[in-house]
Amino acid sequence: MNADLWLPLPAGLVGLALGVPLTGLAARMLRAPRDFGWRVRLAASLATGVLFALLALGFGPSPELPAYLLLAAASVALSIVDVTEKRLPNPLLLATTVIVAVALVIAAAVGADWGAALGALLGGAALFALYLVLALISPAGIGLGDVKLAAVIGLALGYLGWDTWLIGLVAGFVVGSAISLVALALRRVSLRGSLPFGPSMLAGAYIAILVAVL
């Protein structure tokens, strides 16, 4: 599934250019108005650029690529909001879920791969249900925003197969645990404190996606 090198470079440049608009989108989603500085904009640009380039390298000029690029762009904006306010805004979550679902259905139709479409549907439902149970068991650790985010992540992972789905699930918790340990070591959070889990979920998802396609 590797693309020729002509595709990752322009994709990465597009991602770099989207960093500032995505930061602006995140700012509009905040409950408390805030103007993000150049460091956040630079981090958003680099993250989007790297993700776009890697996805283009892995998927190539395939019908699936737009869906995963859209998710990557939304992931950056969602992560900024979650890190800033420890919440995931419903309008952006809903829009991302609908757009990614439609894009994956179109990709499945183009490739006549309805098994992948079914996998996406089941993957989204399964990850949503799992996180809902976790939220009911430990509401202090998993919020309802994380539950809703699990649905769109499950769609993207399930489309690529259950092995990818499982890797994404596990990787999200591994990344989250590693971040928590580092934060504790640096005394950025106490044992009773909490960190936003959405970015870890998204990082785990993209680890699994890139393992599957690269």
The 8 nearest C-alpha neighbors of each residue, nearest first, counted from 0:
[[1, 58, 57, 59, 2, 212, 213, 56],
 [2, 0, 57, 56, 59, 58, 213, 3],
 [3, 1, 59, 56, 4, 0, 57, 6],
 [2, 4, 5, 6, 1, 59, 56, 7],
 [3, 5, 6, 7, 2, 8, 56, 1],
 [6, 4, 3, 8, 7, 9, 2, 10],
 [5, 7, 4, 8, 9, 55, 3, 10],
 [8, 6, 52, 55, 10, 56, 9, 4],
 [7, 9, 11, 10, 6, 5, 52, 12],
 [10, 8, 12, 11, 7, 6, 13, 5],
 [11, 9, 7, 13, 52, 8, 12, 51],
 [10, 12, 48, 52, 14, 51, 8, 9],
 [13, 11, 9, 15, 14, 10, 48, 16],
 [12, 14, 16, 10, 11, 15, 9, 17],
 [13, 15, 48, 47, 11, 17, 12, 16],
 [16, 14, 44, 48, 12, 13, 17, 18],
 [15, 17, 13, 14, 18, 12, 44, 19],
 [18, 16, 14, 20, 15, 19, 21, 13],
 [44, 17, 19, 43, 21, 15, 16, 20],
 [18, 20, 22, 40, 21, 17, 23, 44],
 [21, 19, 23, 22, 17, 18, 24, 16],
 [22, 20, 24, 18, 23, 19, 76, 17],
 [21, 23, 19, 25, 20, 24, 40, 18],
 [24, 22, 20, 26, 21, 25, 19, 27],
 [23, 25, 21, 27, 22, 26, 20, 28],
 [24, 26, 76, 22, 28, 23, 27, 80],
 [27, 25, 23, 28, 24, 29, 33, 22],
 [28, 26, 24, 25, 29, 23, 32, 30],
 [29, 27, 25, 26, 24, 88, 30, 80],
 [30, 28, 31, 26, 27, 32, 80, 25],
 [29, 31, 32, 28, 84, 27, 26, 33],
 [30, 32, 29, 33, 84, 26, 28, 27],
 [33, 31, 29, 30, 26, 34, 27, 28],
 [34, 32, 26, 35, 31, 29, 27, 30],
 [33, 35, 36, 26, 32, 23, 22, 27],
 [36, 34, 39, 33, 37, 40, 26, 22],
 [37, 35, 38, 39, 34, 40, 41, 33],
 [36, 38, 40, 39, 41, 35, 42, 19],
 [39, 37, 41, 40, 36, 42, 35, 43],
 [40, 38, 42, 41, 37, 36, 43, 35],
 [41, 39, 37, 43, 19, 38, 42, 22],
 [40, 42, 44, 38, 43, 39, 37, 45],
 [41, 43, 39, 45, 44, 40, 46, 38],
 [44, 42, 18, 40, 46, 41, 45, 47],
 [18, 45, 43, 15, 41, 47, 42, 46],
 [44, 46, 48, 42, 47, 43, 15, 49],
 [47, 45, 43, 49, 48, 44, 42, 50],
 [48, 46, 14, 50, 44, 45, 49, 51],
 [47, 49, 14, 11, 15, 45, 51, 46],
 [48, 50, 52, 46, 51, 47, 11, 45],
 [49, 51, 47, 53, 52, 48, 54, 46],
 [52, 50, 11, 54, 48, 10, 49, 53],
 [51, 53, 11, 7, 55, 49, 10, 50],
 [54, 52, 56, 50, 55, 51, 57, 49],
 [53, 55, 57, 51, 56, 52, 58, 50],
 [56, 54, 7, 59, 52, 58, 53, 57],
 [57, 55, 2, 53, 7, 54, 1, 59],
 [56, 58, 213, 212, 1, 54, 55, 59],
 [59, 57, 55, 0, 64, 54, 56, 61],
 [58, 60, 2, 55, 61, 56, 1, 57],
 [61, 59, 58, 2, 64, 62, 55, 6],
 [60, 62, 63, 59, 64, 58, 106, 65],
 [63, 61, 106, 64, 65, 109, 60, 110],
 [62, 64, 106, 61, 66, 65, 103, 67],
 [63, 65, 67, 66, 61, 62, 58, 68],
 [66, 64, 68, 67, 63, 69, 62, 102],
 [67, 65, 102, 69, 99, 64, 68, 63],
 [66, 68, 70, 69, 64, 65, 71, 63],
 [67, 69, 71, 65, 70, 66, 51, 64],
 [70, 68, 66, 72, 67, 71, 65, 73],
 [69, 71, 67, 73, 68, 72, 74, 66],
 [70, 72, 74, 68, 69, 73, 67, 75],
 [73, 71, 69, 74, 70, 75, 68, 47],
 [72, 74, 70, 76, 75, 71, 77, 69],
 [75, 73, 71, 77, 72, 76, 70, 78],
 [74, 76, 78, 73, 72, 77, 79, 43],
 [77, 75, 25, 79, 73, 78, 21, 74],
 [78, 76, 74, 80, 79, 75, 73, 81],
 [77, 79, 81, 198, 75, 80, 76, 74],
 [80, 78, 76, 82, 77, 81, 83, 25],
 [79, 81, 83, 77, 78, 82, 25, 84],
 [82, 80, 85, 86, 78, 84, 83, 79],
 [81, 83, 79, 80, 85, 84, 195, 78],
 [82, 84, 80, 81, 85, 79, 86, 29],
 [83, 85, 81, 86, 82, 80, 29, 30],
 [86, 84, 81, 195, 82, 83, 87, 80],
 [85, 87, 81, 84, 88, 144, 80, 195],
 [86, 88, 144, 81, 77, 89, 80, 85],
 [89, 87, 91, 90, 92, 86, 28, 144],
 [88, 90, 92, 91, 93, 87, 144, 94],
 [91, 89, 93, 92, 88, 94, 95, 28],
 [92, 90, 94, 93, 89, 88, 95, 77],
 [91, 93, 89, 95, 90, 94, 96, 88],
 [94, 92, 96, 90, 95, 91, 89, 97],
 [93, 95, 91, 97, 96, 92, 98, 90],
 [96, 94, 92, 98, 93, 97, 99, 91],
 [95, 97, 151, 93, 99, 94, 98, 100],
 [96, 98, 100, 94, 95, 99, 101, 93],
 [99, 97, 101, 95, 100, 96, 102, 94],
 [98, 100, 102, 66, 96, 101, 97, 95],
 [101, 99, 97, 103, 98, 102, 96, 104],
 [100, 102, 104, 98, 103, 99, 97, 105],
 [101, 103, 99, 66, 105, 100, 104, 98],
 [104, 102, 106, 100, 105, 101, 66, 99],
 [103, 105, 107, 101, 106, 102, 116, 108],
 [106, 104, 108, 102, 103, 107, 109, 101],
 [107, 105, 62, 103, 109, 63, 104, 108],
 [106, 108, 112, 104, 110, 105, 109, 111],
 [109, 107, 111, 105, 106, 110, 104, 112],
 [110, 108, 106, 107, 111, 105, 62, 112],
 [109, 111, 107, 112, 108, 106, 62, 113],
 [112, 110, 108, 109, 107, 113, 106, 114],
 [113, 111, 107, 110, 114, 115, 108, 116],
 [114, 112, 116, 115, 107, 111, 117, 108],
 [113, 115, 117, 112, 116, 118, 107, 158],
 [114, 116, 158, 118, 113, 117, 112, 119],
 [117, 115, 113, 119, 118, 114, 107, 104],
 [116, 118, 114, 120, 119, 115, 121, 113],
 [117, 119, 157, 115, 158, 121, 116, 120],
 [118, 120, 158, 157, 154, 122, 116, 117],
 [121, 119, 117, 123, 122, 118, 154, 124],
 [120, 122, 124, 118, 123, 119, 125, 117],
 [123, 121, 157, 153, 119, 125, 154, 120],
 [153, 122, 124, 154, 150, 120, 126, 121],
 [123, 125, 121, 127, 122, 126, 128, 150],
 [126, 124, 122, 128, 127, 123, 121, 129],
 [127, 125, 129, 153, 123, 128, 149, 124],
 [126, 128, 150, 149, 124, 130, 125, 129],
 [129, 127, 131, 125, 126, 130, 124, 132],
 [128, 130, 126, 132, 131, 127, 125, 133],
 [131, 129, 133, 146, 127, 132, 128, 134],
 [130, 132, 128, 134, 133, 129, 146, 127],
 [131, 133, 135, 129, 130, 134, 136, 128],
 [134, 132, 130, 136, 131, 135, 137, 129],
 [135, 133, 138, 141, 131, 137, 136, 132],
 [134, 136, 132, 133, 137, 138, 131, 141],
 [135, 137, 133, 134, 132, 138, 131, 141],
 [136, 138, 134, 139, 140, 135, 133, 141],
 [139, 137, 134, 141, 140, 135, 142, 136],
 [140, 138, 137, 141, 142, 193, 134, 136],
 [139, 141, 138, 137, 142, 193, 134, 196],
 [142, 140, 134, 138, 139, 145, 137, 133],
 [143, 141, 145, 144, 138, 134, 146, 140],
 [142, 144, 146, 145, 147, 141, 134, 131],
 [143, 145, 147, 87, 142, 146, 148, 86],
 [144, 146, 148, 142, 143, 147, 197, 149],
 [145, 147, 143, 149, 130, 144, 148, 131],
 [148, 146, 144, 149, 145, 150, 143, 127],
 [147, 149, 145, 150, 146, 151, 144, 152],
 [150, 148, 152, 127, 146, 147, 126, 151],
 [151, 149, 123, 127, 153, 148, 147, 152],
 [152, 150, 154, 96, 153, 149, 148, 123],
 [151, 153, 149, 155, 154, 150, 156, 148],
 [123, 152, 154, 122, 156, 150, 151, 126],
 [155, 153, 119, 123, 151, 157, 152, 122],
 [154, 156, 152, 153, 158, 157, 119, 151],
 [157, 155, 164, 153, 158, 159, 154, 163],
 [156, 158, 119, 122, 118, 160, 154, 159],
 [157, 159, 119, 115, 118, 156, 155, 160],
 [160, 158, 157, 156, 163, 115, 155, 161],
 [161, 159, 157, 163, 162, 158, 164, 118],
 [160, 162, 164, 163, 157, 165, 159, 156],
 [163, 161, 165, 164, 160, 166, 159, 167],
 [162, 164, 166, 161, 165, 207, 160, 156],
 [165, 163, 156, 161, 167, 162, 157, 166],
 [164, 166, 168, 162, 167, 163, 161, 169],
 [167, 165, 163, 169, 207, 168, 164, 170],
 [168, 166, 204, 207, 203, 170, 164, 165],
 [167, 169, 165, 166, 171, 170, 164, 203],
 [168, 170, 166, 171, 172, 167, 165, 173],
 [171, 169, 203, 173, 167, 172, 168, 166],
 [172, 170, 203, 200, 199, 174, 169, 168],
 [171, 173, 175, 169, 174, 170, 176, 168],
 [174, 172, 170, 176, 175, 171, 177, 169],
 [175, 173, 177, 171, 172, 176, 199, 170],
 [174, 176, 172, 199, 178, 173, 177, 171],
 [177, 175, 179, 173, 174, 178, 172, 180],
 [176, 178, 174, 180, 179, 175, 173, 181],
 [179, 177, 181, 175, 180, 176, 182, 174],
 [178, 180, 182, 176, 177, 181, 183, 175],
 [181, 179, 183, 177, 182, 178, 184, 176],
 [180, 182, 184, 178, 183, 179, 185, 177],
 [183, 181, 187, 179, 185, 180, 184, 188],
 [184, 182, 186, 180, 185, 181, 188, 187],
 [183, 185, 181, 186, 182, 180, 187, 179],
 [184, 186, 182, 183, 187, 181, 188, 180],
 [187, 185, 183, 188, 184, 182, 189, 181],
 [186, 188, 182, 185, 183, 189, 184, 181],
 [187, 189, 186, 183, 192, 182, 190, 193],
 [190, 188, 192, 191, 183, 186, 187, 193],
 [189, 191, 192, 188, 183, 193, 179, 186],
 [192, 190, 189, 193, 188, 139, 194, 183],
 [191, 193, 189, 190, 188, 194, 187, 139],
 [192, 194, 191, 195, 140, 188, 139, 189],
 [193, 195, 196, 192, 179, 85, 188, 82],
 [194, 196, 85, 197, 81, 82, 193, 198],
 [195, 197, 199, 198, 194, 200, 175, 145],
 [196, 198, 200, 199, 195, 145, 201, 78],
 [199, 197, 201, 78, 200, 196, 202, 195],
 [200, 198, 202, 175, 171, 196, 201, 197],
 [201, 199, 171, 197, 203, 198, 202, 204],
 [200, 202, 204, 198, 203, 199, 197, 205],
 [201, 203, 199, 205, 204, 200, 198, 206],
 [204, 202, 171, 170, 167, 206, 200, 201],
 [205, 203, 167, 201, 207, 202, 206, 208],
 [204, 206, 208, 207, 202, 203, 209, 201],
 [205, 207, 203, 209, 204, 208, 210, 202],
 [206, 208, 167, 210, 204, 205, 166, 163],
 [209, 207, 205, 211, 210, 206, 204, 212],
 [208, 210, 212, 211, 206, 207, 213, 205],
 [211, 209, 207, 208, 212, 213, 206, 163],
 [210, 212, 208, 209, 213, 207, 163, 159],
 [213, 211, 57, 209, 210, 58, 208, 0],
 [212, 57, 209, 210, 211, 1, 56, 0]]
